[in-house]
């Protein structure tokens, strides 16, 4: 990837894991449960998603949310393929 991308794994309450995405990322030691995944382009390098500002005519950082809930089971591996287009 030629942009700084951040991956967030989250549940209904909060972000569980956050890390930089290079070509791939491995997230370990997740408690069983239902999770969601989003990836965003960290254009301002602050490690957080930044919304747009209408008054300043600024767009928010591009974000992609994985469309399906991710069910994590104890002692299971899950592999997800995410296609990010420019």
PDB file of N, CA, C and O in Angstrom:
ATOM      1  N   UNK A   1       0.845  -1.188   0.000  1.00  0.00           N
ATOM      2  CA  UNK A   1       0.000   0.000   0.000  1.00  0.00           C
ATOM      3  C   UNK A   1       0.880   1.236   0.000  1.00  0.00           C
ATOM      4  O   UNK A   1       1.933   1.265   0.637  1.00  0.00           O
ATOM      5  N   UNK A   2       0.443   2.243  -0.712  1.00  0.00           N
ATOM      6  CA  UNK A   2       1.233   3.467  -0.745  1.00  0.00           C
ATOM      7  C   UNK A   2       0.659   4.548   0.157  1.00  0.00           C
ATOM      8  O   UNK A   2       1.078   5.703   0.081  1.00  0.00           O
ATOM      9  N   UNK A   3      -0.291   4.188   1.007  1.00  0.00           N
ATOM     10  CA  UNK A   3      -0.885   5.110   1.966  1.00  0.00           C
ATOM     11  C   UNK A   3      -0.810   4.479   3.348  1.00  0.00           C
ATOM     12  O   UNK A   3      -0.778   3.256   3.479  1.00  0.00           O
ATOM     13  N   UNK A   4      -0.782   5.320   4.377  1.00  0.00           N
ATOM     14  CA  UNK A   4      -0.792   4.789   5.733  1.00  0.00           C
ATOM     15  C   UNK A   4      -2.220   4.372   6.073  1.00  0.00           C
ATOM     16  O   UNK A   4      -3.122   5.207   6.148  1.00  0.00           O
ATOM     17  N   UNK A   5      -2.412   3.063   6.277  1.00  0.00           N
ATOM     18  CA  UNK A   5      -3.726   2.516   6.568  1.00  0.00           C
ATOM     19  C   UNK A   5      -3.730   1.963   7.995  1.00  0.00           C
ATOM     20  O   UNK A   5      -2.758   1.354   8.441  1.00  0.00           O
ATOM     21  N   UNK A   6      -4.832   2.183   8.698  1.00  0.00           N
ATOM     22  CA  UNK A   6      -5.005   1.704  10.065  1.00  0.00           C
ATOM     23  C   UNK A   6      -6.171   0.724  10.090  1.00  0.00           C
ATOM     24  O   UNK A   6      -7.220   0.984   9.501  1.00  0.00           O
ATOM     25  N   UNK A   7      -5.982  -0.405  10.775  1.00  0.00           N
ATOM     26  CA  UNK A   7      -7.020  -1.417  10.945  1.00  0.00           C
ATOM     27  C   UNK A   7      -7.534  -1.335  12.374  1.00  0.00           C
ATOM     28  O   UNK A   7      -6.750  -1.263  13.320  1.00  0.00           O
ATOM     29  N   UNK A   8      -8.855  -1.346  12.528  1.00  0.00           N
ATOM     30  CA  UNK A   8      -9.467  -1.377  13.848  1.00  0.00           C
ATOM     31  C   UNK A   8     -10.411  -2.575  13.929  1.00  0.00           C
ATOM     32  O   UNK A   8     -11.290  -2.740  13.083  1.00  0.00           O
ATOM     33  N   UNK A   9     -10.225  -3.404  14.946  1.00  0.00           N
ATOM     34  CA  UNK A   9     -11.130  -4.494  15.251  1.00  0.00           C
ATOM     35  C   UNK A   9     -11.924  -4.040  16.463  1.00  0.00           C
ATOM     36  O   UNK A   9     -11.345  -3.687  17.490  1.00  0.00           O
ATOM     37  N   UNK A  10     -13.251  -4.045  16.350  1.00  0.00           N
ATOM     38  CA  UNK A  10     -14.069  -3.512  17.436  1.00  0.00           C
ATOM     39  C   UNK A  10     -15.308  -4.364  17.660  1.00  0.00           C
ATOM     40  O   UNK A  10     -15.723  -5.128  16.788  1.00  0.00           O
ATOM     41  N   UNK A  11     -15.888  -4.218  18.841  1.00  0.00           N
ATOM     42  CA  UNK A  11     -17.141  -4.889  19.159  1.00  0.00           C
ATOM     43  C   UNK A  11     -18.191  -3.823  19.433  1.00  0.00           C
ATOM     44  O   UNK A  11     -17.999  -2.663  19.069  1.00  0.00           O
ATOM     45  N   UNK A  12     -19.296  -4.193  20.067  1.00  0.00           N
ATOM     46  CA  UNK A  12     -20.364  -3.228  20.331  1.00  0.00           C
ATOM     47  C   UNK A  12     -19.966  -2.146  21.330  1.00  0.00           C
ATOM     48  O   UNK A  12     -20.607  -1.097  21.389  1.00  0.00           O
ATOM     49  N   UNK A  13     -18.923  -2.385  22.109  1.00  0.00           N
ATOM     50  CA  UNK A  13     -18.549  -1.456  23.176  1.00  0.00           C
ATOM     51  C   UNK A  13     -17.352  -0.570  22.844  1.00  0.00           C
ATOM     52  O   UNK A  13     -17.371   0.623  23.145  1.00  0.00           O
ATOM     53  N   UNK A  14     -16.310  -1.132  22.229  1.00  0.00           N
ATOM     54  CA  UNK A  14     -15.101  -0.330  21.992  1.00  0.00           C
ATOM     55  C   UNK A  14     -14.173  -0.984  20.974  1.00  0.00           C
ATOM     56  O   UNK A  14     -14.427  -2.094  20.506  1.00  0.00           O
ATOM     57  N   UNK A  15     -13.100  -0.283  20.642  1.00  0.00           N
ATOM     58  CA  UNK A  15     -12.058  -0.812  19.763  1.00  0.00           C
ATOM     59  C   UNK A  15     -11.202  -1.768  20.585  1.00  0.00           C
ATOM     60  O   UNK A  15     -10.676  -1.395  21.634  1.00  0.00           O
ATOM     61  N   UNK A  16     -11.064  -3.006  20.104  1.00  0.00           N
ATOM     62  CA  UNK A  16     -10.331  -4.045  20.821  1.00  0.00           C
ATOM     63  C   UNK A  16      -8.861  -4.055  20.407  1.00  0.00           C
ATOM     64  O   UNK A  16      -7.980  -4.179  21.258  1.00  0.00           O
ATOM     65  N   UNK A  17      -8.592  -3.926  19.119  1.00  0.00           N
ATOM     66  CA  UNK A  17      -7.224  -3.894  18.598  1.00  0.00           C
ATOM     67  C   UNK A  17      -7.143  -2.856  17.490  1.00  0.00           C
ATOM     68  O   UNK A  17      -8.085  -2.676  16.718  1.00  0.00           O
ATOM     69  N   UNK A  18      -6.010  -2.179  17.423  1.00  0.00           N
ATOM     70  CA  UNK A  18      -5.754  -1.194  16.376  1.00  0.00           C
ATOM     71  C   UNK A  18      -4.292  -1.330  15.974  1.00  0.00           C
ATOM     72  O   UNK A  18      -3.408  -1.395  16.828  1.00  0.00           O
ATOM     73  N   UNK A  19      -4.042  -1.373  14.664  1.00  0.00           N
ATOM     74  CA  UNK A  19      -2.662  -1.496  14.205  1.00  0.00           C
ATOM     75  C   UNK A  19      -2.552  -0.967  12.776  1.00  0.00           C
ATOM     76  O   UNK A  19      -3.552  -0.795  12.078  1.00  0.00           O
ATOM     77  N   UNK A  20      -1.319  -0.717  12.365  1.00  0.00           N
ATOM     78  CA  UNK A  20      -1.069  -0.239  11.009  1.00  0.00           C
ATOM     79  C   UNK A  20      -1.084  -1.420  10.038  1.00  0.00           C
ATOM     80  O   UNK A  20      -0.558  -2.491  10.340  1.00  0.00           O
ATOM     81  N   UNK A  21      -1.686  -1.212   8.881  1.00  0.00           N
ATOM     82  CA  UNK A  21      -1.747  -2.225   7.836  1.00  0.00           C
ATOM     83  C   UNK A  21      -0.688  -1.904   6.799  1.00  0.00           C
ATOM     84  O   UNK A  21      -0.702  -0.825   6.207  1.00  0.00           O
ATOM     85  N   UNK A  22       0.227  -2.831   6.577  1.00  0.00           N
ATOM     86  CA  UNK A  22       1.240  -2.671   5.540  1.00  0.00           C
ATOM     87  C   UNK A  22       0.750  -3.416   4.298  1.00  0.00           C
ATOM     88  O   UNK A  22       0.173  -2.790   3.409  1.00  0.00           O
ATOM     89  N   UNK A  23       0.956  -4.697   4.211  1.00  0.00           N
ATOM     90  CA  UNK A  23       0.381  -5.537   3.157  1.00  0.00           C
ATOM     91  C   UNK A  23      -0.617  -6.508   3.762  1.00  0.00           C
ATOM     92  O   UNK A  23      -1.617  -6.873   3.143  1.00  0.00           O
ATOM     93  N   UNK A  24      -0.320  -6.914   4.981  1.00  0.00           N
ATOM     94  CA  UNK A  24      -1.215  -7.789   5.723  1.00  0.00           C
ATOM     95  C   UNK A  24      -0.984  -7.512   7.201  1.00  0.00           C
ATOM     96  O   UNK A  24      -0.024  -6.845   7.584  1.00  0.00           O
ATOM     97  N   UNK A  25      -1.875  -8.033   8.012  1.00  0.00           N
ATOM     98  CA  UNK A  25      -1.737  -7.852   9.455  1.00  0.00           C
ATOM     99  C   UNK A  25      -2.267  -9.101  10.142  1.00  0.00           C
ATOM    100  O   UNK A  25      -3.240  -9.706   9.693  1.00  0.00           O
ATOM    101  N   UNK A  26      -1.624  -9.474  11.223  1.00  0.00           N
ATOM    102  CA  UNK A  26      -2.056 -10.615  12.022  1.00  0.00           C
ATOM    103  C   UNK A  26      -2.435 -10.099  13.402  1.00  0.00           C
ATOM    104  O   UNK A  26      -1.632  -9.467  14.087  1.00  0.00           O
ATOM    105  N   UNK A  27      -3.654 -10.374  13.790  1.00  0.00           N
ATOM    106  CA  UNK A  27      -4.147  -9.945  15.109  1.00  0.00           C
ATOM    107  C   UNK A  27      -4.342 -11.203  15.939  1.00  0.00           C
ATOM    108  O   UNK A  27      -5.084 -12.107  15.554  1.00  0.00           O
ATOM    109  N   UNK A  28      -3.671 -11.251  17.077  1.00  0.00           N
ATOM    110  CA  UNK A  28      -3.696 -12.450  17.921  1.00  0.00           C
ATOM    111  C   UNK A  28      -4.373 -12.161  19.252  1.00  0.00           C
ATOM    112  O   UNK A  28      -4.543 -11.011  19.658  1.00  0.00           O
ATOM    113  N   UNK A  29      -4.754 -13.249  19.917  1.00  0.00           N
ATOM    114  CA  UNK A  29      -5.259 -13.229  21.286  1.00  0.00           C
ATOM    115  C   UNK A  29      -6.524 -12.373  21.429  1.00  0.00           C
ATOM    116  O   UNK A  29      -6.567 -11.415  22.201  1.00  0.00           O
ATOM    117  N   UNK A  30      -7.540 -12.749  20.665  1.00  0.00           N
ATOM    118  CA  UNK A  30      -8.832 -12.077  20.725  1.00  0.00           C
ATOM    119  C   UNK A  30      -9.801 -12.990  21.465  1.00  0.00           C
ATOM    120  O   UNK A  30      -9.892 -14.180  21.163  1.00  0.00           O
ATOM    121  N   UNK A  31     -10.513 -12.445  22.418  1.00  0.00           N
ATOM    122  CA  UNK A  31     -11.510 -13.232  23.138  1.00  0.00           C
ATOM    123  C   UNK A  31     -12.649 -13.624  22.196  1.00  0.00           C
ATOM    124  O   UNK A  31     -12.977 -12.870  21.280  1.00  0.00           O
ATOM    125  N   UNK A  32     -13.254 -14.790  22.409  1.00  0.00           N
ATOM    126  CA  UNK A  32     -14.377 -15.196  21.566  1.00  0.00           C
ATOM    127  C   UNK A  32     -15.500 -14.158  21.618  1.00  0.00           C
ATOM    128  O   UNK A  32     -15.736 -13.528  22.648  1.00  0.00           O
ATOM    129  N   UNK A  33     -16.178 -13.997  20.495  1.00  0.00           N
ATOM    130  CA  UNK A  33     -17.292 -13.051  20.427  1.00  0.00           C
ATOM    131  C   UNK A  33     -17.503 -12.551  19.020  1.00  0.00           C
ATOM    132  O   UNK A  33     -16.849 -13.005  18.081  1.00  0.00           O
ATOM    133  N   UNK A  34     -18.417 -11.614  18.878  1.00  0.00           N
ATOM    134  CA  UNK A  34     -18.720 -10.995  17.587  1.00  0.00           C
ATOM    135  C   UNK A  34     -17.975  -9.675  17.477  1.00  0.00           C
ATOM    136  O   UNK A  34     -18.004  -8.851  18.391  1.00  0.00           O
ATOM    137  N   UNK A  35     -17.303  -9.485  16.339  1.00  0.00           N
ATOM    138  CA  UNK A  35     -16.494  -8.290  16.119  1.00  0.00           C
ATOM    139  C   UNK A  35     -16.787  -7.709  14.737  1.00  0.00           C
ATOM    140  O   UNK A  35     -17.444  -8.331  13.902  1.00  0.00           O
ATOM    141  N   UNK A  36     -16.286  -6.517  14.528  1.00  0.00           N
ATOM    142  CA  UNK A  36     -16.397  -5.826  13.250  1.00  0.00           C
ATOM    143  C   UNK A  36     -15.013  -5.283  12.911  1.00  0.00           C
ATOM    144  O   UNK A  36     -14.161  -5.137  13.787  1.00  0.00           O
ATOM    145  N   UNK A  37     -14.801  -4.990  11.640  1.00  0.00           N
ATOM    146  CA  UNK A  37     -13.489  -4.539  11.192  1.00  0.00           C
ATOM    147  C   UNK A  37     -13.650  -3.323  10.295  1.00  0.00           C
ATOM    148  O   UNK A  37     -14.536  -3.273   9.442  1.00  0.00           O
ATOM    149  N   UNK A  38     -12.788  -2.356  10.502  1.00  0.00           N
ATOM    150  CA  UNK A  38     -12.745  -1.201   9.602  1.00  0.00           C
ATOM    151  C   UNK A  38     -11.296  -0.832   9.334  1.00  0.00           C
ATOM    152  O   UNK A  38     -10.411  -1.066  10.157  1.00  0.00           O
ATOM    153  N   UNK A  39     -11.079  -0.251   8.169  1.00  0.00           N
ATOM    154  CA  UNK A  39      -9.750   0.180   7.741  1.00  0.00           C
ATOM    155  C   UNK A  39      -9.896   1.610   7.251  1.00  0.00           C
ATOM    156  O   UNK A  39     -10.825   1.925   6.506  1.00  0.00           O
ATOM    157  N   UNK A  40      -8.981   2.475   7.667  1.00  0.00           N
ATOM    158  CA  UNK A  40      -9.048   3.853   7.177  1.00  0.00           C
ATOM    159  C   UNK A  40      -7.677   4.371   6.785  1.00  0.00           C
ATOM    160  O   UNK A  40      -6.650   3.930   7.301  1.00  0.00           O
ATOM    161  N   UNK A  41      -7.689   5.320   5.858  1.00  0.00           N
ATOM    162  CA  UNK A  41      -6.463   5.975   5.403  1.00  0.00           C
ATOM    163  C   UNK A  41      -6.154   7.099   6.380  1.00  0.00           C
ATOM    164  O   UNK A  41      -6.898   8.075   6.468  1.00  0.00           O
ATOM    165  N   UNK A  42      -5.063   6.962   7.108  1.00  0.00           N
ATOM    166  CA  UNK A  42      -4.670   7.941   8.120  1.00  0.00           C
ATOM    167  C   UNK A  42      -3.868   9.062   7.462  1.00  0.00           C
ATOM    168  O   UNK A  42      -2.644   9.114   7.577  1.00  0.00           O
ATOM    169  N   UNK A  43      -4.566   9.945   6.781  1.00  0.00           N
ATOM    170  CA  UNK A  43      -3.914  11.001   5.999  1.00  0.00           C
ATOM    171  C   UNK A  43      -3.132  11.988   6.857  1.00  0.00           C
ATOM    172  O   UNK A  43      -2.108  12.510   6.416  1.00  0.00           O
ATOM    173  N   UNK A  44      -3.598  12.251   8.073  1.00  0.00           N
ATOM    174  CA  UNK A  44      -2.909  13.224   8.922  1.00  0.00           C
ATOM    175  C   UNK A  44      -1.976  12.576   9.941  1.00  0.00           C
ATOM    176  O   UNK A  44      -1.451  13.258  10.821  1.00  0.00           O
ATOM    177  N   UNK A  45      -1.766  11.264   9.827  1.00  0.00           N
ATOM    178  CA  UNK A  45      -0.805  10.518  10.660  1.00  0.00           C
ATOM    179  C   UNK A  45      -1.021  10.684  12.161  1.00  0.00           C
ATOM    180  O   UNK A  45      -0.055  10.747  12.922  1.00  0.00           O
ATOM    181  N   UNK A  46      -2.291  10.755  12.597  1.00  0.00           N
ATOM    182  CA  UNK A  46      -2.541  10.878  14.038  1.00  0.00           C
ATOM    183  C   UNK A  46      -3.052   9.569  14.653  1.00  0.00           C
ATOM    184  O   UNK A  46      -3.380   9.533  15.839  1.00  0.00           O
ATOM    185  N   UNK A  47      -3.123   8.490  13.852  1.00  0.00           N
ATOM    186  CA  UNK A  47      -3.520   7.153  14.298  1.00  0.00           C
ATOM    187  C   UNK A  47      -4.995   7.067  14.693  1.00  0.00           C
ATOM    188  O   UNK A  47      -5.412   6.093  15.319  1.00  0.00           O
ATOM    189  N   UNK A  48      -5.788   8.083  14.329  1.00  0.00           N
ATOM    190  CA  UNK A  48      -7.221   8.120  14.601  1.00  0.00           C
ATOM    191  C   UNK A  48      -7.948   8.548  13.333  1.00  0.00           C
ATOM    192  O   UNK A  48      -7.404   9.290  12.515  1.00  0.00           O
ATOM    193  N   UNK A  49      -9.192   8.071  13.174  1.00  0.00           N
ATOM    194  CA  UNK A  49      -9.995   8.505  12.037  1.00  0.00           C
ATOM    195  C   UNK A  49     -10.408   9.951  12.257  1.00  0.00           C
ATOM    196  O   UNK A  49     -10.895  10.311  13.328  1.00  0.00           O
ATOM    197  N   UNK A  50     -10.212  10.770  11.245  1.00  0.00           N
ATOM    198  CA  UNK A  50     -10.536  12.187  11.322  1.00  0.00           C
ATOM    199  C   UNK A  50     -11.713  12.485  10.401  1.00  0.00           C
ATOM    200  O   UNK A  50     -11.634  12.235   9.199  1.00  0.00           O
ATOM    201  N   UNK A  51     -12.813  13.021  10.957  1.00  0.00           N
ATOM    202  CA  UNK A  51     -13.961  13.361  10.116  1.00  0.00           C
ATOM    203  C   UNK A  51     -13.676  14.618   9.304  1.00  0.00           C
ATOM    204  O   UNK A  51     -12.693  15.317   9.552  1.00  0.00           O
ATOM    205  N   UNK A  52     -14.517  14.895   8.360  1.00  0.00           N
ATOM    206  CA  UNK A  52     -14.377  16.104   7.553  1.00  0.00           C
ATOM    207  C   UNK A  52     -14.812  17.344   8.315  1.00  0.00           C
ATOM    208  O   UNK A  52     -15.325  17.270   9.432  1.00  0.00           O
ATOM    209  N   UNK A  53     -14.593  18.479   7.677  1.00  0.00           N
ATOM    210  CA  UNK A  53     -14.991  19.761   8.254  1.00  0.00           C
ATOM    211  C   UNK A  53     -15.633  20.585   7.137  1.00  0.00           C
ATOM    212  O   UNK A  53     -14.939  21.070   6.243  1.00  0.00           O
ATOM    213  N   UNK A  54     -16.943  20.742   7.189  1.00  0.00           N
ATOM    214  CA  UNK A  54     -17.661  21.453   6.136  1.00  0.00           C
ATOM    215  C   UNK A  54     -17.217  22.908   6.054  1.00  0.00           C
ATOM    216  O   UNK A  54     -17.057  23.446   4.958  1.00  0.00           O
ATOM    217  N   UNK A  55     -17.018  23.545   7.196  1.00  0.00           N
ATOM    218  CA  UNK A  55     -16.627  24.959   7.213  1.00  0.00           C
ATOM    219  C   UNK A  55     -15.293  25.190   6.504  1.00  0.00           C
ATOM    220  O   UNK A  55     -15.085  26.241   5.897  1.00  0.00           O
ATOM    221  N   UNK A  56     -14.388  24.206   6.580  1.00  0.00           N
ATOM    222  CA  UNK A  56     -13.075  24.335   5.948  1.00  0.00           C
ATOM    223  C   UNK A  56     -13.009  23.609   4.601  1.00  0.00           C
ATOM    224  O   UNK A  56     -11.944  23.532   3.988  1.00  0.00           O
ATOM    225  N   UNK A  57     -14.144  23.079   4.143  1.00  0.00           N
ATOM    226  CA  UNK A  57     -14.218  22.312   2.886  1.00  0.00           C
ATOM    227  C   UNK A  57     -13.228  21.151   2.860  1.00  0.00           C
ATOM    228  O   UNK A  57     -12.583  20.903   1.842  1.00  0.00           O
ATOM    229  N   UNK A  58     -13.109  20.437   3.989  1.00  0.00           N
ATOM    230  CA  UNK A  58     -12.200  19.304   4.091  1.00  0.00           C
ATOM    231  C   UNK A  58     -12.997  18.003   4.130  1.00  0.00           C
ATOM    232  O   UNK A  58     -13.991  17.893   4.848  1.00  0.00           O
ATOM    233  N   UNK A  59     -12.557  17.033   3.358  1.00  0.00           N
ATOM    234  CA  UNK A  59     -13.168  15.712   3.386  1.00  0.00           C
ATOM    235  C   UNK A  59     -12.631  14.927   4.575  1.00  0.00           C
ATOM    236  O   UNK A  59     -11.512  15.170   5.028  1.00  0.00           O
ATOM    237  N   UNK A  60     -13.420  13.991   5.079  1.00  0.00           N
ATOM    238  CA  UNK A  60     -12.953  13.090   6.121  1.00  0.00           C
ATOM    239  C   UNK A  60     -12.014  12.051   5.523  1.00  0.00           C
ATOM    240  O   UNK A  60     -11.965  11.869   4.306  1.00  0.00           O
ATOM    241  N   UNK A  61     -11.278  11.378   6.385  1.00  0.00           N
ATOM    242  CA  UNK A  61     -10.388  10.321   5.908  1.00  0.00           C
ATOM    243  C   UNK A  61     -11.225   9.162   5.376  1.00  0.00           C
ATOM    244  O   UNK A  61     -12.253   8.807   5.952  1.00  0.00           O
ATOM    245  N   UNK A  62     -10.773   8.583   4.275  1.00  0.00           N
ATOM    246  CA  UNK A  62     -11.492   7.475   3.657  1.00  0.00           C
ATOM    247  C   UNK A  62     -11.523   6.287   4.604  1.00  0.00           C
ATOM    248  O   UNK A  62     -10.518   5.958   5.233  1.00  0.00           O
ATOM    249  N   UNK A  63     -12.683   5.645   4.701  1.00  0.00           N
ATOM    250  CA  UNK A  63     -12.846   4.525   5.618  1.00  0.00           C
ATOM    251  C   UNK A  63     -13.588   3.392   4.913  1.00  0.00           C
ATOM    252  O   UNK A  63     -14.495   3.630   4.116  1.00  0.00           O
ATOM    253  N   UNK A  64     -13.188   2.159   5.217  1.00  0.00           N
ATOM    254  CA  UNK A  64     -13.840   0.971   4.694  1.00  0.00           C
ATOM    255  C   UNK A  64     -14.235   0.110   5.885  1.00  0.00           C
ATOM    256  O   UNK A  64     -13.402  -0.187   6.742  1.00  0.00           O
ATOM    257  N   UNK A  65     -15.501  -0.292   5.944  1.00  0.00           N
ATOM    258  CA  UNK A  65     -15.978  -1.174   7.000  1.00  0.00           C
ATOM    259  C   UNK A  65     -16.288  -2.530   6.386  1.00  0.00           C
ATOM    260  O   UNK A  65     -17.037  -2.616   5.412  1.00  0.00           O
ATOM    261  N   UNK A  66     -15.720  -3.587   6.947  1.00  0.00           N
ATOM    262  CA  UNK A  66     -15.985  -4.942   6.467  1.00  0.00           C
ATOM    263  C   UNK A  66     -17.478  -5.204   6.618  1.00  0.00           C
ATOM    264  O   UNK A  66     -18.041  -4.942   7.681  1.00  0.00           O
ATOM    265  N   UNK A  67     -18.135  -5.719   5.572  1.00  0.00           N
ATOM    266  CA  UNK A  67     -19.597  -5.769   5.564  1.00  0.00           C
ATOM    267  C   UNK A  67     -20.260  -6.759   6.520  1.00  0.00           C
ATOM    268  O   UNK A  67     -21.425  -6.572   6.872  1.00  0.00           O
ATOM    269  N   UNK A  68     -19.562  -7.794   6.946  1.00  0.00           N
ATOM    270  CA  UNK A  68     -20.172  -8.836   7.774  1.00  0.00           C
ATOM    271  C   UNK A  68     -19.578  -8.855   9.172  1.00  0.00           C
ATOM    272  O   UNK A  68     -18.399  -8.548   9.347  1.00  0.00           O
ATOM    273  N   UNK A  69     -20.388  -9.215  10.182  1.00  0.00           N
ATOM    274  CA  UNK A  69     -19.803  -9.424  11.516  1.00  0.00           C
ATOM    275  C   UNK A  69     -18.801 -10.573  11.458  1.00  0.00           C
ATOM    276  O   UNK A  69     -18.945 -11.493  10.653  1.00  0.00           O
ATOM    277  N   UNK A  70     -17.803 -10.515  12.300  1.00  0.00           N
ATOM    278  CA  UNK A  70     -16.762 -11.542  12.350  1.00  0.00           C
ATOM    279  C   UNK A  70     -16.932 -12.303  13.657  1.00  0.00           C
ATOM    280  O   UNK A  70     -16.823 -11.725  14.738  1.00  0.00           O
ATOM    281  N   UNK A  71     -17.196 -13.590  13.556  1.00  0.00           N
ATOM    282  CA  UNK A  71     -17.379 -14.422  14.749  1.00  0.00           C
ATOM    283  C   UNK A  71     -16.052 -15.070  15.112  1.00  0.00           C
ATOM    284  O   UNK A  71     -15.506 -15.871  14.354  1.00  0.00           O
ATOM    285  N   UNK A  72     -15.547 -14.712  16.276  1.00  0.00           N
ATOM    286  CA  UNK A  72     -14.284 -15.268  16.773  1.00  0.00           C
ATOM    287  C   UNK A  72     -14.622 -16.392  17.744  1.00  0.00           C
ATOM    288  O   UNK A  72     -15.398 -16.205  18.682  1.00  0.00           O
ATOM    289  N   UNK A  73     -14.031 -17.563  17.508  1.00  0.00           N
ATOM    290  CA  UNK A  73     -14.224 -18.708  18.396  1.00  0.00           C
ATOM    291  C   UNK A  73     -12.899 -19.040  19.065  1.00  0.00           C
ATOM    292  O   UNK A  73     -11.833 -18.738  18.529  1.00  0.00           O
ATOM    293  N   UNK A  74     -12.967 -19.651  20.215  1.00  0.00           N
ATOM    294  CA  UNK A  74     -11.763 -20.022  20.962  1.00  0.00           C
ATOM    295  C   UNK A  74     -10.902 -20.973  20.140  1.00  0.00           C
ATOM    296  O   UNK A  74     -11.408 -21.936  19.564  1.00  0.00           O
ATOM    297  N   UNK A  75      -9.607 -20.703  20.088  1.00  0.00           N
ATOM    298  CA  UNK A  75      -8.615 -21.550  19.414  1.00  0.00           C
ATOM    299  C   UNK A  75      -8.861 -21.730  17.919  1.00  0.00           C
ATOM    300  O   UNK A  75      -8.501 -22.766  17.361  1.00  0.00           O
ATOM    301  N   UNK A  76      -9.456 -20.761  17.273  1.00  0.00           N
ATOM    302  CA  UNK A  76      -9.709 -20.796  15.831  1.00  0.00           C
ATOM    303  C   UNK A  76      -8.925 -19.692  15.158  1.00  0.00           C
ATOM    304  O   UNK A  76      -8.694 -18.633  15.742  1.00  0.00           O
ATOM    305  N   UNK A  77      -8.516 -19.945  13.924  1.00  0.00           N
ATOM    306  CA  UNK A  77      -7.904 -18.933  13.082  1.00  0.00           C
ATOM    307  C   UNK A  77      -8.919 -18.512  12.031  1.00  0.00           C
ATOM    308  O   UNK A  77      -9.672 -19.339  11.517  1.00  0.00           O
ATOM    309  N   UNK A  78      -8.936 -17.230  11.718  1.00  0.00           N
ATOM    310  CA  UNK A  78      -9.809 -16.702  10.678  1.00  0.00           C
ATOM    311  C   UNK A  78      -8.955 -15.865   9.748  1.00  0.00           C
ATOM    312  O   UNK A  78      -8.140 -15.062  10.202  1.00  0.00           O
ATOM    313  N   UNK A  79      -9.133 -16.045   8.461  1.00  0.00           N
ATOM    314  CA  UNK A  79      -8.402 -15.254   7.468  1.00  0.00           C
ATOM    315  C   UNK A  79      -9.430 -14.462   6.661  1.00  0.00           C
ATOM    316  O   UNK A  79     -10.383 -15.030   6.126  1.00  0.00           O
ATOM    317  N   UNK A  80      -9.230 -13.154   6.579  1.00  0.00           N
ATOM    318  CA  UNK A  80     -10.115 -12.278   5.830  1.00  0.00           C
ATOM    319  C   UNK A  80      -9.327 -11.614   4.703  1.00  0.00           C
ATOM    320  O   UNK A  80      -8.187 -11.190   4.894  1.00  0.00           O
ATOM    321  N   UNK A  81      -9.930 -11.532   3.562  1.00  0.00           N
ATOM    322  CA  UNK A  81      -9.329 -10.829   2.442  1.00  0.00           C
ATOM    323  C   UNK A  81     -10.133  -9.560   2.197  1.00  0.00           C
ATOM    324  O   UNK A  81     -11.343  -9.603   1.976  1.00  0.00           O
ATOM    325  N   UNK A  82      -9.439  -8.436   2.240  1.00  0.00           N
ATOM    326  CA  UNK A  82     -10.102  -7.148   2.056  1.00  0.00           C
ATOM    327  C   UNK A  82      -9.480  -6.475   0.857  1.00  0.00           C
ATOM    328  O   UNK A  82      -8.269  -6.258   0.827  1.00  0.00           O
ATOM    329  N   UNK A  83     -10.286  -6.141  -0.129  1.00  0.00           N
ATOM    330  CA  UNK A  83      -9.795  -5.436  -1.315  1.00  0.00           C
ATOM    331  C   UNK A  83     -10.016  -3.945  -1.149  1.00  0.00           C
ATOM    332  O   UNK A  83     -11.157  -3.489  -1.072  1.00  0.00           O
ATOM    333  N   UNK A  84      -8.950  -3.195  -1.094  1.00  0.00           N
ATOM    334  CA  UNK A  84      -9.040  -1.740  -0.973  1.00  0.00           C
ATOM    335  C   UNK A  84      -8.660  -1.126  -2.297  1.00  0.00           C
ATOM    336  O   UNK A  84      -7.532  -1.288  -2.763  1.00  0.00           O
ATOM    337  N   UNK A  85      -9.577  -0.435  -2.895  1.00  0.00           N
ATOM    338  CA  UNK A  85      -9.346   0.216  -4.203  1.00  0.00           C
ATOM    339  C   UNK A  85      -9.052   1.682  -3.989  1.00  0.00           C
ATOM    340  O   UNK A  85      -9.573   2.292  -3.054  1.00  0.00           O
ATOM    341  N   UNK A  86      -8.220   2.259  -4.847  1.00  0.00           N
ATOM    342  CA  UNK A  86      -7.956   3.703  -4.797  1.00  0.00           C
ATOM    343  C   UNK A  86      -9.141   4.465  -5.326  1.00  0.00           C
ATOM    344  O   UNK A  86      -9.116   5.695  -5.366  1.00  0.00           O
TER     345      UNK A  86
END
